[in-house]
Amino acid sequence: GGAGSSALVVAVQLVPAALTAPFVAAAGDRFPRHLVLRIALLVLAASALAIALTLELQAPIALTYAFAVVFTIALSATPTTLASLLVHHAVSPAQLTRWNAASAVVRWGGNLLGPLLTAVVLAAAGPSVAFLGIAASCIGAFVLCWKIPADDRTTAALRFRDVVDDSWQGIRYAVSHRNTRRTVGFLTLTQVVVGGLDVVFLAVAFDQLGQEGDAAALVTAGFAAGGVAMSIVIVRQAHRSPISLTVLGSVLLTVPLVVLGQLATLVAVLALVAVLGAGSSLAEIGGHTLLQRVSPETMTSRVAGVLDSTSMGATAVGALVAGAALSRHDPET
């Protein structure tokens, strides 16, 4: 259906997840974090498997979208819980920055490897097999989660009302504290750009370069490659000010977009999107480190959940805006 339909798919996935993220993420502050991760990964594996089955059986596309929504909601529990674990064990600001950069290396590395593997699977088998691979990856992560030590915090009572109250406390804290509000606002604005890039990369691959889906996956992988490279650099430069990292990241994430539409070869596009990925990584590491430093540990997961909510909403907005702009020039829409 072109860029407009691609943007709609992104919005359908992200809007429900954005609404539920503050409540899902609050689990990391209330319950044992290793258990939260295990449950989230089981839901991720089950929903990915369900998507694979709906594709293979050619079920109504609405059913596939529904399972994609469940997958995205469960996904919001994993980074917030991991962020809480980092804050709990960090002993200095430099160590927190270093750990954030190290986790970014792993995350961006997954973002790089995932599209490359997807490109191969799409060319050789099809999307249902790709989702089987995602389910297998989630099961593998679930097995690795057994290595995470048990939580040393006091176990909270499992009452729905308390969970809801905790979630609202996180929202109120993020809104009422200026430094937290500003940091969340900055990171949310960067996600508007990233959300637009999700659609722009598809348009560049299909329309601007005249390539197929595997080229689109390669462009996405190029973005991740830049993120990996920059994250590795920051691991060795953890003493840098988080504010300076976010400022430089903002520049690298936006200025190169001026010339992206003028490039005519895949190699040139890959080089430029790598710079964009480096900027996104810088902004992410610096911004998340700032957010963890201005928020108390008891609020880490909840504030991160608020950020997840606003970021997913911003990603959907960016995708819809980019899709609407590109649809004007799309001959199929």
N, C-alpha and C positions, 0 to 999 in steps of 0.2 A: 503493500500500500504506500510505499514511499516514506519520506521523512516525517510527514504528519502522523502516520500510523505508528511509526517507531516511537515518536514522542508520546503518543497516547498509551502505548504499552508501558513505558517508563512510569507515567503518571499513575496508571492503574496499580502497578506494583507498590509505588512509594507512598501514595497518600494514606492508605490504611495503616501502613507501617509507621508513618510519621505520627499518626494520631495515637497509636498504642505504645510507641517507643518509651515515653517517660515511665509508663507503668511496668512494661517488660523489664526495662533496665534497672528499676528499683530493686529487683530481686537480688542483684549483686551486693546491695548494701544490707539487706535483711537476712538472707539465707547463705549457707556455706557456698562459697564461690566456686569450688570445684564441682559441686553438685549442679549449680546453675549452668555451668559450661557443658556438663554431660547431657543434661536434659535438652538444652538448646541444640546440641549436635545431633541428638537422636531425632528431634523434630526436623532438622535440616535434611538428614538422610532420608527420612520417611517421605517428606514432601518432594524432594528431588526424584525419588523413585516413582512417586505418583505422577509427576510430570512426564517422566519417561514412558509410563504406561499409557497415559492419555494420548501422547503423540504417536506411539506405536499402534494403538487401537483406533486412531483417528477419531477420538472423542470430540464433542463440541469444544471449540476453542475457549469458551467461557470457563469451562472446567479447568483447563490448563492455566488460565489466568488466576483462578481461585487458588490453586495450589502454589502458584508463584507468589501470591500475596502472603500465604502462610509461611513460605520459605523466607521471604524478606522480613517478616515480623520476627521470626525466630533468629534471623541473622543479627538483629539489633541487640540481642542479649550478649553476644560474644565479645565485641570490642570493649563495651562498657565494663564488663566484668574483668577483662584482662587489664584495663586501665586501673581499676581498683586494686588489683594485685600488685601492679607496679608501684603505686603510691604507698601501699602498705609496707613494702619491703625496701623502698628507697631510703638512703641515709643522708643524701645531700642533693641540692639542685642539679649539680653537674651529673651525678649518677642518674637522676631521673631523666635528664635530657638524653644521656647515653642509652638508657634502656628504651626510651621512646624511639630513638633513632634505630636501635637494634630491632625492635618490634616492627618498625617501618620497613626495614630491610626485608624481613620475612614476609610481611604483608604485600609489599610491592613486588617481591620476588614471586609470590603467588599470582599477583596480577599479571606478571610477565609470562610465567609458565602456563597459566590457565588459558589465555587466548591462543598461545602457540599450539598447545595440545588440542584446543577446540578446533583450530583451523585444520589440523591433520584429521581429526575425527569427522568433521563436517564433510571434508573432501572424500573420505574413505567409507563412511558408514551413514551418518545422518544425525539429526539433533537428538533423537531418543537415546542413542548410544552415548552421546555427550552427557546427557543428564544421568545416565547410569554411572558414568565416570565421576560426576559430581557427588552422587550418593555414596560411592565407594570412598571418595576422599573424605567425606564427613564421617564415615565409619572409622576410617583410619585415624582421624583427629580425635574421635571419641576414645579410641584405644590409648592414644598418647595422653589423654586427659587423666588416665589412671596414675600417671607419674606425678601429677600435681598434689602436693601434700594437703592433708585435711586442714580446714580453716581453724585458726586459733582464736577466733572471736566467739562470743557467747551466742548460742543458737537462739533465734527469735521464734516466738509462737507463730504458727501458720494460721493467720486469720485474715480473710479477704479485706475486711474493713481497715485493718492496720496497714496492709499493703497499699491500699488506695490512699490512705492518709499520708503515708511515707512519700508516695509519688507526688502528691500535691505540695508537700513540704519542699521537695526538690525544685518544683516549678516556681514556687514563691521565692525560694532562695535565689535562684538564677535571675529572676526578674528584679528583685529588690537590691541586690548587691551590685554596685556599679562596675567593678572590675570584672566580675563574672559575666555580667550582661554585655559589656563591651567585647569581651573575648568571644563569647558565643555569637554575638552579632558579626564579628569579623569572619569567623570560620563559616558562618552561614552564607555570607556573601561570596566567599570563595567557592562554595558548593553550587551557587547559581552558575558560575562559569563552568565548573566541572560537569554539571548536568547538561549544559548546552553542548559541551564537547562530546558527550556520548552520542548525540545526534549528528553533530558536525563531522565526526570521524566517519560515520556511515556514509554521509553525503559526499565527503571527499573521496572515499574509496570507490563508491558506485558511480557517482555522477561526474566528479571532477577528473578522476583517473580512469574511469571506464573499466574498473576491475570487479571481481566477484567477492563473495563473503569471506574467503580466506584472506584476501587483501585487507578487508575491514578488520579482521582479527589481528593481522600483523600491525596495522596502525595502532590499535589499542595496546598491543604488546610493546610497541615503540614508546608509547606514553609511559607504560609501566617501567620500561628499561631506564628511562630518565629518572624515575622515582627511586629505583634501586640504587643507581649510581650515586645520586645525591644523598640518600640515606646512609650509604657506606661512608661517604665523606664526613657526614655530621657525627657519626660514631666516634671519629677521631678528632672532632672539633667541638666536643660537648661543652667546652667553656664559653662558647659564643653566647651572646645575649639572645634569649628567645625572641625579643622584640626585633632585633636586627635580622634574625632568620625569617620572621614573618613578613617584614618589609621587602626583603630581597625576593622572597617567594612570590609575593604579589606581583612584582615587576615581571619576573620570568613567566608567570602564569597568564599574563595579559598582553604584554607588548608584542610577543611573536605572532599573535593572532592577526595582526595587521597584514602580514604577508602570506598567511596560510592559504588563502584563496587564489594566490597567484602561482603556486607551485604546480608543475606539470609532470613530475616523476615521483615514483614511490619512494626512492632513496631520499630525495629532498624532503618529502613529507615526513618520513620516519625521523630524519635528523631534527626537524623543527618540533615535532610532537614530543621528542625526547626532552627538549628544553622545557616544553610545557609541563611534562611530568616531573622534571627536576624542581620547577617552581611550585608545583602542587605539593611535593614532598616537603620542601622547606616550610611552606606555610602551615602544613599539617603538623610537623614536628614542633615548630616554634609555638603555634597556637595551642596545641594540646598540652605542651609543657607549661605554658602560662596558665591555662585553665586548671590544671592539677595543682599548681602552686597557690592559686588564689582561692581554692575551694578546700574545705576541711575534708579529711579522709572519710568521715561518716556520711558525706554528701557526694562522694566521687562518682559512684554509679548513677545516682539520680541526676546530677548535673550533666554527666555524659549522656544520659538518656534524653534530657532536654535538648542537648546539642544534636543528638541523633535525629530527634523529631524535626527540629528546624532545618537540619541539613538535608534530610530526605525531602521535606517540603520544598526546600530551595532547589534541590536537584530536579524535582518534578517541574518546578517553574522554569528553570533554565532549559530543560528539554522541550517543554511546550513552546516557549518563546522561540528557541532555535528551530523547532519543527515548523512553526507558523511562518517564520521568515523564509526558510528554505522551501516550503511548499509552493511559494509564489513562483519559484524557478524550476519546480519539479514537473516534468511533462506528464507524469502518471497521475497527478492529483488535480 
